[in-house]
């Protein structure tokens, strides 16, 4: 079980592992965040760190990186108050360093509701600007998406090549985040993991079987003890009956002898 747990943790990674970070719109509202090619290579963005986003939010955060790199975005969740034209609460992601830049290709101009954008979305340059607005009436869980810097040149030392030919940091491999956009950076179910799962199941089965066997043996021992006690009680009752019968027999014999004696000597009853 310990080996299985270690394998699982090594596969899914942690939220703030090496090469990545988590940030909220509330914390960085109005700021420009540098995503360093040599430091943090990917991030996770949410409106707040609480379950529900706050009312009356008007937050803009700009992310930028080296000119040789671009951003790829993959959504994990979208849960923003729905309105047919997304006029109340909505999310926008612009393809540039201001809110006047066009929306990243493929994304809606405004995002709300619960249907998250599928697939991956790529900036045309090295910056993107995220804008989120909420009104004062109703708050949902918000949004949650991963953004990763990449390039499409020759992968260098410290990078891995994705299935879609993108180069991302090797530290993002098997971390539980879809950094490539096609999941090619994530752990396949290897033979070792399958073997660990099987061993874990067998281990649990042995524990369950041992527990059942122990309980059965305990019940059998208890039953034998009860039978032995019943047998001893039966013997005790039988002996008691014999003694009682013998005593009655002796008493009757004594009475008969006394009667004979009185009769032989002419004594009255």
Legacy VTK file of the C-alpha trace (Angstrom):
# vtk DataFile Version 3.0
C-alpha trace
ASCII
DATASET POLYDATA
POINTS 269 float
0.000 0.000 0.000
2.861 2.388 0.777
4.471 1.670 -2.595
1.148 2.272 -4.330
0.691 5.609 -2.558
4.186 6.760 -3.508
3.646 5.820 -7.133
0.326 7.656 -7.185
1.821 10.820 -5.701
4.735 10.765 -8.110
2.311 10.483 -11.009
-0.238 13.183 -10.147
2.167 15.676 -8.616
1.163 18.545 -6.336
-0.595 21.862 -6.911
2.491 23.990 -6.307
5.263 21.648 -7.401
8.550 22.639 -8.969
8.051 24.639 -12.172
4.452 25.728 -11.554
2.342 27.942 -9.326
-1.258 28.780 -8.404
-2.632 32.297 -8.443
-6.016 34.001 -8.028
-7.433 37.035 -9.784
-8.191 38.586 -6.413
-4.541 38.395 -5.317
-3.089 39.812 -8.541
-5.883 42.201 -9.514
-4.430 44.992 -11.677
-0.946 43.439 -11.824
1.317 42.101 -14.542
2.795 38.659 -13.817
5.991 37.392 -15.405
6.020 33.674 -16.190
9.726 32.914 -16.172
11.198 30.520 -18.717
13.819 29.489 -16.139
11.530 29.360 -13.102
7.786 28.788 -13.045
6.718 27.431 -16.413
2.992 26.925 -15.799
0.226 28.316 -13.634
-3.286 27.632 -12.439
-5.690 30.591 -12.353
-8.940 30.962 -10.388
-10.993 34.036 -9.401
-10.328 33.558 -5.658
-8.941 30.873 -3.363
-12.366 30.435 -1.754
-15.110 28.129 -3.021
-17.308 30.953 -4.333
-16.015 34.028 -6.122
-16.779 37.366 -4.537
-19.421 39.877 -5.669
-18.605 43.077 -7.544
-15.252 41.864 -8.862
-13.586 43.855 -11.653
-10.173 42.283 -12.034
-7.611 42.364 -14.809
-4.346 40.394 -14.724
-1.772 40.313 -17.521
0.699 37.453 -17.957
3.787 37.651 -20.123
6.863 35.565 -20.850
9.894 35.514 -23.161
9.206 36.593 -26.749
10.266 33.170 -27.996
7.440 31.508 -26.066
3.647 31.466 -26.184
0.857 30.403 -23.833
-1.384 27.351 -24.142
-4.588 27.317 -22.043
-6.578 24.263 -20.910
-9.770 24.628 -18.848
-10.440 22.453 -15.830
-13.770 24.013 -14.843
-16.183 26.801 -15.724
-18.977 27.684 -13.301
-19.967 31.320 -13.730
-23.489 32.702 -13.307
-25.327 32.099 -16.554
-27.095 34.792 -18.524
-27.902 34.415 -22.242
-25.524 37.195 -23.294
-23.107 36.787 -20.347
-23.739 40.406 -19.339
-23.709 39.876 -15.541
-20.735 37.679 -14.602
-18.235 36.705 -17.264
-14.632 35.820 -18.088
-12.545 37.118 -20.992
-9.039 36.089 -22.099
-7.374 38.498 -24.509
-4.565 37.668 -26.913
-2.232 40.461 -25.855
-1.195 42.701 -22.990
-4.401 44.796 -22.745
-8.167 44.217 -22.637
-8.412 45.966 -26.009
-6.536 43.077 -27.636
-8.662 40.479 -29.463
-9.902 37.367 -27.690
-7.633 34.308 -27.962
-8.668 32.403 -31.114
-11.331 29.763 -30.490
-12.603 31.179 -27.194
-15.964 32.965 -26.822
-15.859 36.729 -26.428
-17.471 36.286 -23.009
-17.583 33.061 -21.001
-20.277 32.184 -18.455
-22.419 29.198 -17.493
-21.111 25.699 -16.756
-19.949 24.428 -20.145
-16.184 24.729 -20.123
-14.300 25.301 -23.394
-12.943 21.978 -24.644
-9.478 21.377 -25.980
-6.560 23.809 -25.819
-6.214 27.453 -26.821
-2.998 29.187 -27.863
-1.905 32.815 -27.856
-0.349 34.335 -30.940
2.318 36.087 -28.893
4.065 36.077 -25.533
1.334 37.753 -23.444
-2.310 37.379 -22.475
-4.713 39.455 -20.397
-7.455 37.927 -18.257
-10.508 39.954 -17.222
-13.209 38.762 -14.805
-16.346 40.575 -13.749
-19.057 39.645 -11.206
-22.196 41.485 -10.115
-23.677 41.768 -6.637
-26.469 39.208 -6.967
-25.275 35.654 -7.392
-21.906 33.916 -7.098
-20.820 30.488 -8.367
-17.574 28.513 -8.144
-15.978 30.515 -10.943
-13.384 29.149 -13.330
-10.201 27.125 -13.163
-7.714 26.856 -16.015
-4.086 25.904 -16.601
-1.730 28.094 -18.640
1.668 26.869 -19.774
4.491 28.519 -21.697
5.890 26.608 -24.679
7.742 27.001 -27.957
7.755 25.011 -31.178
11.459 25.130 -31.967
14.046 22.506 -31.064
13.581 21.213 -27.523
16.668 21.879 -25.426
18.021 20.325 -22.239
15.439 20.537 -19.480
12.513 20.366 -21.921
10.303 17.591 -23.242
8.618 17.342 -26.634
4.856 16.972 -26.577
2.925 14.808 -28.972
1.817 17.992 -30.775
5.476 19.076 -31.238
5.388 21.713 -28.497
8.347 21.984 -26.131
7.530 22.413 -22.435
9.582 22.130 -19.268
10.459 18.564 -18.296
9.490 19.431 -14.722
5.845 19.538 -15.827
5.827 15.902 -16.886
3.389 13.662 -14.999
2.249 16.459 -12.662
-1.509 16.011 -13.075
-1.841 19.103 -15.300
-2.415 18.936 -19.048
0.459 21.253 -19.939
0.981 20.132 -23.530
-2.674 20.530 -24.446
-2.919 16.957 -25.711
-2.159 15.157 -22.394
1.078 13.749 -23.834
3.005 15.079 -20.804
0.956 12.999 -18.384
1.679 9.547 -16.961
0.340 6.557 -18.870
-0.849 3.630 -16.788
2.437 1.728 -16.801
2.971 -1.939 -16.011
4.642 -0.929 -12.747
1.582 1.037 -11.621
-0.739 -1.816 -12.593
1.475 -4.233 -10.671
1.426 -1.935 -7.637
-2.393 -1.778 -7.787
-2.613 -5.581 -7.999
-0.228 -5.977 -5.055
-2.297 -3.477 -3.084
-5.513 -5.396 -3.806
-3.875 -8.696 -2.840
-2.552 -7.133 0.365
-6.026 -5.880 1.296
-7.474 -9.298 0.435
-4.985 -11.014 2.754
-5.927 -8.669 5.595
-9.657 -9.308 5.060
-9.154 -13.095 4.833
-7.000 -13.109 7.969
-9.629 -11.129 9.857
-12.417 -13.492 8.765
-10.315 -16.555 9.711
-9.513 -15.061 13.106
-13.190 -14.351 13.826
-14.173 -17.871 12.762
-11.521 -19.449 14.986
-12.619 -17.280 17.868
-16.244 -18.319 17.323
-15.230 -22.009 17.106
-13.203 -21.766 20.341
-16.118 -20.060 22.054
-18.523 -22.780 20.874
-16.195 -25.548 22.100
-15.842 -23.840 25.454
-19.616 -23.514 25.772
-20.085 -27.208 24.865
-17.457 -28.225 27.423
-19.163 -26.130 30.094
-22.532 -27.687 29.187
-21.014 -31.188 29.421
-19.478 -30.453 32.828
-22.801 -29.057 34.042
-24.547 -32.201 32.812
-22.042 -34.441 34.653
-22.451 -32.330 37.774
-26.250 -32.680 37.599
-25.960 -36.424 37.034
-23.647 -36.857 40.050
-25.968 -34.684 42.134
-28.895 -36.863 41.067
-27.033 -40.084 41.983
-26.056 -38.703 45.387
-29.596 -37.510 46.035
-31.024 -40.904 44.968
-28.518 -42.751 47.173
-29.414 -40.547 50.107
-33.107 -41.263 49.626
-32.344 -44.989 49.318
-30.314 -44.930 52.541
-33.094 -43.070 54.282
-35.685 -45.662 53.177
-33.383 -48.485 54.304
-32.946 -46.852 57.709
-36.701 -46.560 58.114
-37.218 -50.227 57.242
-34.538 -51.356 59.733
-36.116 -49.212 62.429
-39.531 -50.746 61.717
-38.184 -54.280 61.960
-36.378 -53.520 65.179
-39.473 -52.063 66.824
-41.618 -54.947 65.670
-39.183 -57.600 66.914
-39.037 -56.179 70.417
-42.722 -55.350 70.660
-42.230 -51.589 70.793
-45.104 -49.359 69.740
-44.865 -47.284 66.586
LINES 1 270
269 0 1 2 3 4 5 6 7 8 9 10 11 12 13 14 15 16 17 18 19 20 21 22 23 24 25 26 27 28 29 30 31 32 33 34 35 36 37 38 39 40 41 42 43 44 45 46 47 48 49 50 51 52 53 54 55 56 57 58 59 60 61 62 63 64 65 66 67 68 69 70 71 72 73 74 75 76 77 78 79 80 81 82 83 84 85 86 87 88 89 90 91 92 93 94 95 96 97 98 99 100 101 102 103 104 105 106 107 108 109 110 111 112 113 114 115 116 117 118 119 120 121 122 123 124 125 126 127 128 129 130 131 132 133 134 135 136 137 138 139 140 141 142 143 144 145 146 147 148 149 150 151 152 153 154 155 156 157 158 159 160 161 162 163 164 165 166 167 168 169 170 171 172 173 174 175 176 177 178 179 180 181 182 183 184 185 186 187 188 189 190 191 192 193 194 195 196 197 198 199 200 201 202 203 204 205 206 207 208 209 210 211 212 213 214 215 216 217 218 219 220 221 222 223 224 225 226 227 228 229 230 231 232 233 234 235 236 237 238 239 240 241 242 243 244 245 246 247 248 249 250 251 252 253 254 255 256 257 258 259 260 261 262 263 264 265 266 267 268
